Every structure is written in structure tokens, then in C-alpha cells.
Amino acid sequence: MVRATRPDGDQDFVPIEADNFGLGFKWTAGIDEAGRGPLAGPVVAAAVVLPRGFTDCEIRDSKLLTAEQRARLALVIKANAISWGLGVVDAQGIDRHNILKATLMAMAEACRALAPAPDHLLIDGSQTIPVDILNSRFAVVRRATMQTSIIKGDRICLSIAAASIIAKVARDQIMIELDATYPQYGFASHKGYGSAAHLEALRCHGPSPVHRRSFAPVRELCEATGTLIKR
């Protein structure tokens, strides 16, 4: 695990990918997720391999960008990336496995979509992907892949920041689509997070099939009302 930092106000990323080239790694993938905290909808992960020397001064942690900026930059990233991939685990999978394992599964699924296969994974946060999960998302067992977890990686690593944008844009679109199916919850607005409006909608309408019943506010509501969530 890396706890890399950069000076306050410095907009340059730490050249982790360039250092990897110097160490002999050809395909370094940045990985990040969107949607660990919401009460509804999937967790989505993205993996991005950028070409050597690629830079874009507007790419940064998706949380620092507007929706319009993210949508525009997602197109730039996809157009320039050597490869990129998405992994999605729905609410039922989150309830079955727990949110941490579901997130790691989504990350492994995103890696599977990359071609050529990455030889070094840069993962936002403190966790790496267990080998059994990584291999379970591939058709055949692969050799061990180097992994580095980076605390606040989306702030200091370009490819992780790019992945954060791809994941966030993809998940937001999923929640907008779910809003059309379940308009009473306002998913298009709060994207499944526990806003006051969302909690009120939960109290009024009960949970939908895309709510995470393992998350306390939903679970407690089900217990208080004797509601069963139909899948």
C-alpha cells in the first residue's frame, strides 16, 4: 500500500505510471469505483490503461468535477486510452457478498475487459484484489499480477483519476435509467445516496428491488415494517 502525497495546490500527478514503464511494466491500469456508499443501485468499477506520455490538465478526481465535466472527460479518456473496462455488481450481489467483496469483484470484472491484460494494477484505496477474486473473473487462471493500493489515489495518480471519472459517469447513467423504472425514489437526483429526500421516499414507498437490504437504513426500515424486499 502506498500513501503518496503531493504539495497542497500542486495540480501535477505523481508519475507512477512513468515509473512503472522504467521498471519494465508495459500495461499499468488505474482502477477506481463509484457507489460504495449509496443505499440503492450497483457498485461500479472502472479500469483504465493510458498510453505512455498521455496527459490532460483537466482530468482529476471525479468528485472534484461537475457532471458536465465528467461526461466530457469520459469521452476524452475513452478516445485516448489503450483500453478501458467496467465492472458492475448489482444490489443483490452486494447483499449476498457484502459491499467490500462486491467492490473487489467489480474491479476484477473491469480488469477482465482490458486488452492487452494489465501487468500492474494501481488501485484507489487501501485494498488490493485477492487472487481468487481476480482469477475468478477470468476464463482461465492468470499468472500473478502486480498490485499497488494507493490511499487517495484518485488525487495523485492520473490513470486512477481517469478510472474514477469513467466509473462515476457509468454509474450515474445506470441510476438515471433506474429512475425511469422507479420514479418515486428520485434516483436521477441523488443517485441512490441517503439524502433526506431519498430517506423520505423510502419511508413513504418502502424499498424497491434495487435497494441494498444489507445497508442499515434499508434493513432497519424492513425490520420496523415487516417488509420483505422482492427481487
N, C-alpha and C positions, 0 to 999 in steps of 0.2 A: 504494500500500500504506500502511495506517495502522498505527502502533504505539501505539495508545491504551492508557493505563493509568489505574488508579484507586487511591486510597489503600488500603493494607492494612486489612482489616477493614471496608471500606465495601461494603455489600451493594447499593447502588444502581447500576443500569446507566448507562453514558454515553448521553445522549438522542440517539443517532444518528438514529433513525427520526423523532423530532420535528424535528430539524434539517433532515432531508430534506423534510418537509412544508413547512417555511419556505422551502426552495429551489425548491419547485414540483413535487417528485416526489410522485405520488399513491399508488403501489403499490410500496413498498420490501419486498423479500424477503430474509429471512435464510436463509443456506444453510450446511449443515454435513454432514459424512459420518461414517459408522461403518464400521469394518472395513478400514482400510488395512493394518494390521499382521498380521492372522491368517494362518495357513498354509492355511486352508481356508475355503470359503464365499465369498459375494459381498461386494463393497463396495456400501454403500447410502448414498444421499444424500437429504436432505430439504430442501425449500424451504418457508418459511412467511411469509405476509403477515398481519400482525396489524393490527387496527383502531386507528385513531388514539386515543391515550389509554389503550390497554389496559395493564394491569399485573397482576402476580401475584407476590407476595413469595416464593413457593416455587420459581418457575422459575429454574433456574441451569444451568450446565454439567452435562451428563448424567453426567459422570464423578464428580461430587460427590454424586450421588443413589443411593439403593438401587434395586433392580429394582422394588420395590413402589411407590416414589415416582415413578419414571419412568412406570410403567404408568398410574398415576392422573393424573399431569400431562399425559400424552399425550392423554387423553380431554378434559381441560380445554382444551388448546391447539386440538384439532380442533374442539371445540364453539364456540370463540370466534374462530378465525381467519377472515379474509376468504376465504382459500384456503390450501391446503397441497398439496404433491405429493411423490412419491417417485420415485427413480431407482435402478435395480438393474443392476449388471454382474456376471455370474457369474464363476466361477474360470476358465473357458475364455476369456472375454473379457479377463480380467486378464492371462492368459498371452499372449494374442495381441497386446495393445496396450501392456502394462506398467501398473503399478499407478497411476502418476500420471495417465496418459491415461484409464484406466478410471474413476478417481475423477472427473475433469472431465466425462467422458461421463455418469456417473450424475448429477452436479449439473445438467447441461444437461437431462437427461431429467426431473428433478424440476421444473425451471423450466417445462418444456412443459406440465405438469399444472396450472399456475396460471391462473386466470381471475378477473379480467382479467389480461392479461400484465403482468409487473412492469416498471417503468421504471428501477429501481435495484436492483442485486444487492449485498448485503453478504455477503462470503464469508469463512468462517473460514480463517485461514492466510495464506500469502504468495503464493498463485497466484490469478489471475483465469481465467475460462474463455475460451480462444481463440475468436474469432468463428466460425471454420469449424466448430468442435465445437458451439458454441451453435446456429448456424443449421442444422447437420446433424440436430439433434434436433427440428426444426420442419418442418411440411409445406411452408411457404413461407419464403423468406428474409426475416428481420425486420430492421427498422432497428437500428442500433447501440444497445445497452442499456448504460447507465452501470453500471460495476462498481467496487467497492472491496473489496480484500482487507484483512483485519484480523487481525493477529497476536493469538492468544489471544482471538479474537472471541467465543467461547462464554463467556468470563468477563466481558465488558464490554458485550455487545450483546444485548438481550432477544430479538429475533427469531432471532438465530443460536443462542442458548441453547435456544430453543423448537425450532428445527430439529434441534439435537443430540439432544434427547430423542426426537423423532419418528423420527429415523434409527436411534438405538440400539434403541428398542423394536421397530421393524420388523425390524432385522437379527437381534436376539435370537430373535424368533419364527421366522424362517427357519431359524436354526441348531437350534432345538428340533425343527422339522419334519424337518430333515436327520438329526437324531439318531435318529428313528424308522426311517429308511431305512438308516442306517449306525451301529447302536448300539454297535459295537465301539470307536468312537473317543471317545465321551463328549462329543459336540458340545454337548449341552444344558448341560453343566457349564462348559466352558472357552470355548465359542463360537468354536472354531477357533484360538484363540491358542496359542502354542507353550509350553504348560505342560509340566511333567515328565511328567504322565500322558498328555498328547497325544503327546509325542515317543516315549514307550514304546509306545503303541498303534501309532504309525507303524512302529516297528521290528518289532513283532510281526505286524502285518497288512498292511504295505505301504500305499501311498497309495490313496485312493479316487478316484472320478471328480470329486469336488468339492474335491480338494486342488489347491493352486496349484503346479504343477510348476516355475514360474519362480522360486519362492522357495527360497533356499539350502538349508534343512534338507530339503525335499522333493526338490529337484533332486539334492542330494548322496546321498540315500538311493537314488534311482533309478539314479544312476551307479554306486554301490557294489554294487548288487544286480542291475544289468541289467534293472530293472523298467521296463516300459512302462505308462503310465497310460492306461487305456481311457476314452474319453469317451462 
